Structures are given as C-alpha cells and as structure tokens.
Amino acid sequence: MNEETDRIKVAVVTGAGRGIGRGIAEALARDGMRVICVSKSEASCGAAAESIRESGGLADALAVDVSSGEQIRQASEKLLEEHGHVEVLVNNAGITRDNLLFRMEEDDWNSVVNTNLSSCFHWIKALGRPMTRKRWGRIVNVASVVGLTGNAGQANYSAAKAGMVGLTKSLAREFAARSVTVNAIAPGFIDTDMTSELDERVKEGALATIPLKRFGKVSDIAEMAAFLCSDKASYITGQVFTVDGGMVM
C-alpha cells in the first residue's frame, strides 16, 4: 500500500456552521474526507462536526474569526502541525452589511471585504504552499452571482465576491503547474437561513428573475463543490460555475 495514495484527504471548509458551508462539509465527509468545520462560533462549527461524526464521517471543529489574518495564520499552523497536509480548501465564510453607498459606513465596507475576500487570501497563502509541494490540491471559492452582475445596496458584498472571482482566476494560473486547481462557485438564490428572512415581496421579485422559477437547494451547491474537490475535476481550473437556476446566462 502507498501511504501517500491511501491517506485520507483533509478538507477545510470555512463558514461550515450552517447553510451552504455546512452542506459542503457534509458532502465532502460523505466522499470520505476528514473535514475541518470552521466558523466564528465554536457552538455552530462544533454542532456541524458532531452531526458529521454521528453520520459516520470524520470531522473536527475549529473556531476562527476569518476576518483576522492573524487568527487564520495561527489556525493554519495548528492544522498543518496536526495533519501534515490539507488537500482541500473551501472558502465559503461570508457576511453581509447591506446599504446604499452613501449610507454605508466604512466599517460595513471593511468588515465585508475582510471576511469575504481577504480571508481567502490568508487561507490560501497559508494552506496552498503545502498543496503545491505535494502537487495535488483543490481550492474552491464560494462567490455569488452578484459578484458577476452587481446589486444595488450591496456594493461591499458585490465587490468582495467579484474580487474572489479575480483571485480564483489569477491563482489558477499560478498553481496550475503544480496540479493544484482553483475554481469558484457563484450561487444564486439558495434556500438558507439568510434567504428565509427575506420579505415575501423580495422573494417574489427574485423568483421573477430565475428561469427555473424556484430557489436552489443547499445540496445544489454542495454537490458542485464536492465534484470540484474530487479527482473527477482534475482538468478543470480557473472557472466560475454559476448555480443559479439560469439567472446569469
């Protein structure tokens, strides 16, 4: 047996405490990976990891404030010390602080950009180098359709998600020679805690823009992420996959 070939892959999923991140963590665990569930809340990432373990999967929880580059560096050092390698990284953590530009506070801008975009830079810089040395790795950044189209009242969020797209394409070129793929998923409206809080009129307006006439499911995003993190996607890099019911064509 080849120890390196037979080794269980370790995957880090940020924002794994709920919604899309939790769905991705569960999908990767079903594929046989050991999943590190990361979120700011120790309780939420702990519950996600415990649920995976109860289902027979391998998972650990790690509370990290991803808006802090220093916390990410410390967490990454700990993970590499414990596991040696992290083969898969899914940058999913994100927040919103919506407002029209003239009403948006500087802190609203900085907190969204730091959490949604700068965190990707810090995680990839810390965990990507061992992937390139091993010559195998999968990085998936969960962006958004508004990073492609823009959205009134979400200048900070749209800018951060658009930045994730540019980061994805640039790093795909940098890492390709080392067989590390970097791709992005741009979800549309997905049934999560966040969308459940939307006003009914907002939901109706959103549905009018979706050719499939329904919101997506968390599993729609999770299965796409699982595919991109697998050996089956070895010849795909630098791509942005819209999973949005046809909103952006």
C-alpha positions as CSV (number, residue, x, y, z in Angstrom):
1,M,0.0,0.0,0.0
2,N,1.2,3.5,-0.8
3,E,0.9,5.5,2.4
4,E,0.5,8.8,0.5
5,T,-2.1,7.5,-2.0
6,D,-4.2,5.8,0.7
7,R,-4.1,8.7,3.1
8,I,-7.5,10.2,4.0
9,K,-7.7,13.7,2.5
10,V,-8.1,16.6,4.9
11,A,-10.6,19.4,3.8
12,V,-11.0,22.8,5.5
13,V,-14.4,24.4,5.0
14,T,-15.0,27.9,6.3
15,G,-18.4,29.1,7.3
16,A,-19.3,25.5,7.9
17,G,-21.6,26.2,10.9
18,R,-24.7,26.4,8.8
19,G,-26.3,26.8,5.4
20,I,-24.1,26.2,2.3
21,G,-20.9,25.7,4.2
22,R,-22.4,23.0,6.4
23,G,-23.9,21.3,3.3
24,I,-20.4,21.3,1.6
25,A,-18.8,19.9,4.8
26,E,-21.3,17.1,4.9
27,A,-20.8,16.3,1.2
28,L,-17.0,16.1,1.5
29,A,-17.3,13.9,4.5
30,R,-19.6,11.6,2.6
31,D,-16.8,11.4,0.0
32,G,-14.5,10.1,2.7
33,M,-12.6,13.2,3.6
34,R,-11.8,14.3,7.1
35,V,-13.5,17.7,7.3
36,I,-12.4,20.6,9.5
37,C,-15.5,22.6,10.1
38,V,-14.5,26.3,10.6
39,S,-16.8,29.1,11.8
40,K,-16.5,32.1,14.1
41,S,-18.9,30.4,16.5
42,E,-17.5,27.4,18.4
43,A,-21.0,26.2,19.0
44,S,-22.1,26.2,15.3
45,C,-18.9,24.6,13.9
46,G,-19.0,22.1,16.8
47,A,-22.6,21.1,16.0
48,A,-21.7,20.7,12.3
49,A,-18.7,18.4,13.1
50,E,-20.7,16.4,15.7
51,S,-23.5,15.8,13.1
52,I,-21.0,14.5,10.6
53,R,-19.5,12.2,13.2
54,E,-22.9,10.9,14.1
55,S,-23.5,10.0,10.5
56,G,-20.3,8.0,10.4
57,G,-18.0,10.7,8.9
58,L,-14.7,12.2,10.1
59,A,-14.9,15.8,11.3
60,D,-13.3,18.3,13.7
61,A,-14.4,21.8,14.6
62,L,-12.2,24.9,14.7
63,A,-13.5,28.3,15.8
64,V,-11.7,31.1,13.8
65,D,-12.7,34.7,13.1
66,V,-11.8,34.7,9.5
67,S,-11.8,38.5,9.3
68,S,-8.5,38.2,11.2
69,G,-5.4,37.3,9.2
70,E,-3.5,36.5,12.4
71,Q,-6.2,34.0,13.6
72,I,-6.1,32.3,10.2
73,R,-2.3,32.0,10.3
74,Q,-2.4,30.5,13.7
75,A,-5.2,28.1,12.8
76,S,-3.4,27.1,9.6
77,E,-0.1,26.4,11.5
78,K,-2.1,24.2,14.0
79,L,-3.8,22.3,11.2
80,L,-0.6,21.6,9.3
81,E,1.1,20.5,12.5
82,E,-1.7,18.1,13.3
83,H,-2.4,16.7,9.9
84,G,0.7,17.3,7.8
85,H,-1.2,18.4,4.7
86,V,-4.5,19.9,3.9
87,E,-5.5,18.8,0.4
88,V,-8.8,20.7,0.1
89,L,-9.8,24.2,1.0
90,V,-13.3,25.6,0.5
91,N,-13.6,29.4,1.2
92,N,-17.2,29.8,2.0
93,A,-17.4,32.1,5.0
94,G,-19.2,35.4,4.3
95,I,-21.3,38.1,5.8
96,T,-23.5,40.9,4.5
97,R,-23.8,44.5,5.7
98,D,-26.2,45.9,3.1
99,N,-26.8,49.6,2.5
100,L,-26.8,52.1,-0.3
101,L,-23.3,53.5,-0.8
102,F,-24.0,57.0,0.7
103,R,-25.4,55.3,3.8
104,M,-22.7,52.7,4.1
105,E,-20.2,53.1,6.9
106,E,-16.5,52.4,6.4
107,D,-16.7,49.6,8.9
108,D,-19.5,48.0,6.8
109,W,-17.2,48.0,3.9
110,N,-14.1,46.8,5.7
111,S,-15.9,44.0,7.6
112,V,-17.4,42.5,4.5
113,V,-14.2,42.8,2.4
114,N,-12.1,41.3,5.2
115,T,-14.4,38.4,6.0
116,N,-15.4,37.5,2.4
117,L,-12.3,38.3,0.4
118,S,-9.2,38.9,2.5
119,S,-9.9,35.7,4.4
120,C,-9.5,33.8,1.1
121,F,-6.0,35.4,0.6
122,H,-4.9,34.4,4.1
123,W,-6.2,30.8,4.0
124,I,-4.8,30.1,0.5
125,K,-1.4,31.7,1.3
126,A,-1.2,29.5,4.5
127,L,-2.5,26.2,3.2
128,G,-1.7,26.5,-0.5
129,R,2.0,26.1,-0.3
130,P,1.9,22.5,1.0
131,M,-0.5,21.6,-1.8
132,T,1.9,22.9,-4.4
133,R,4.7,20.9,-2.8
134,K,2.6,17.8,-2.8
135,R,1.5,18.5,-6.3
136,W,-2.2,17.9,-5.5
137,G,-4.8,20.2,-4.2
138,R,-8.3,21.6,-4.6
139,I,-9.3,25.1,-3.8
140,V,-12.9,26.2,-4.2
141,N,-14.1,29.8,-3.5
142,V,-17.8,30.3,-3.0
143,A,-18.6,33.7,-4.6
144,S,-22.0,34.9,-5.7
145,V,-23.9,35.9,-8.9
146,V,-23.9,39.4,-7.6
147,G,-20.1,39.4,-8.0
148,L,-20.8,39.0,-11.7
149,T,-23.8,41.3,-12.1
150,G,-23.6,43.7,-9.2
151,N,-26.6,44.6,-7.0
152,A,-27.9,47.9,-5.6
153,G,-27.4,48.2,-1.9
154,Q,-24.6,45.6,-1.9
155,A,-21.6,47.4,-3.2
156,N,-19.4,45.9,-0.5
157,Y,-20.6,42.4,-0.9
158,S,-20.6,42.5,-4.7
159,A,-17.1,44.0,-4.8
160,A,-15.8,41.3,-2.4
161,K,-17.4,38.5,-4.4
162,A,-16.1,39.9,-7.7
163,G,-12.7,40.0,-6.0
164,M,-13.0,36.3,-5.3
165,V,-13.5,35.7,-9.0
166,G,-10.4,37.6,-9.9
167,L,-8.4,35.9,-7.2
168,T,-9.6,32.5,-8.4
169,K,-8.6,33.1,-12.0
170,S,-5.2,34.5,-11.0
171,L,-4.3,31.7,-8.6
172,A,-5.4,29.1,-11.0
173,R,-2.7,30.3,-13.4
174,E,-0.1,30.5,-10.6
175,F,-0.8,27.0,-9.2
176,A,-1.6,25.0,-12.4
177,A,2.0,23.8,-12.9
178,R,1.8,22.1,-9.5
179,S,-1.5,20.3,-10.2
180,V,-3.5,22.4,-7.8
181,T,-6.8,23.6,-9.2
182,V,-8.6,26.7,-8.2
183,N,-12.3,27.2,-9.1
184,A,-15.2,29.3,-7.9
185,I,-18.9,28.7,-7.5
186,A,-21.4,31.6,-7.9
187,P,-24.7,30.7,-6.2
188,G,-27.9,32.5,-7.0
189,F,-30.8,32.5,-4.5
190,I,-30.5,29.4,-2.3
191,D,-32.9,28.3,0.4
192,T,-30.9,29.1,3.6
193,D,-31.4,30.9,6.9
194,M,-30.4,34.1,5.1
195,T,-33.0,33.9,2.3
196,S,-35.7,32.7,4.7
197,E,-35.6,36.1,6.3
198,L,-36.3,38.0,3.1
199,D,-39.6,39.9,2.7
200,E,-42.2,38.0,0.6
201,R,-42.2,40.8,-2.0
202,V,-38.4,40.5,-2.3
203,K,-38.7,36.7,-2.8
204,E,-41.4,37.2,-5.5
205,G,-39.2,39.7,-7.3
206,A,-36.2,37.3,-7.1
207,L,-38.2,34.4,-8.5
208,A,-39.2,36.6,-11.4
209,T,-35.5,36.7,-12.5
210,I,-35.0,32.9,-12.2
211,P,-35.9,30.9,-15.3
212,L,-36.3,27.7,-13.3
213,K,-38.8,29.7,-11.0
214,R,-37.5,28.3,-7.7
215,F,-34.8,28.9,-5.2
216,G,-31.9,26.4,-5.2
217,K,-31.2,23.9,-2.5
218,V,-28.0,23.8,-0.4
219,S,-27.3,20.4,-1.9
220,D,-27.1,22.0,-5.4
221,I,-24.1,24.0,-4.2
222,A,-22.7,21.2,-2.1
223,E,-22.6,18.6,-4.9
224,M,-20.9,21.1,-7.2
225,A,-18.3,21.8,-4.6
226,A,-17.8,18.1,-3.9
227,F,-17.3,17.4,-7.7
228,L,-14.7,20.2,-8.0
229,C,-12.8,18.9,-4.9
230,S,-12.6,15.4,-6.4
231,D,-10.3,13.6,-8.8
232,K,-13.0,13.8,-11.4
233,A,-12.4,17.5,-11.8
234,S,-8.6,17.3,-12.3
235,Y,-8.7,19.1,-15.7
236,I,-10.9,22.0,-14.5
237,T,-9.3,25.1,-13.1
238,G,-9.8,28.9,-13.2
239,Q,-13.6,28.5,-13.8
240,V,-16.6,30.2,-12.3
241,F,-19.7,27.9,-12.1
242,T,-23.0,29.8,-11.7
243,V,-25.5,27.6,-9.9
244,D,-28.5,29.9,-10.1
245,G,-31.4,28.4,-11.9
246,G,-30.5,30.4,-15.1
247,M,-30.3,33.9,-13.6
248,V,-26.9,34.6,-15.3
249,M,-26.5,33.2,-18.8
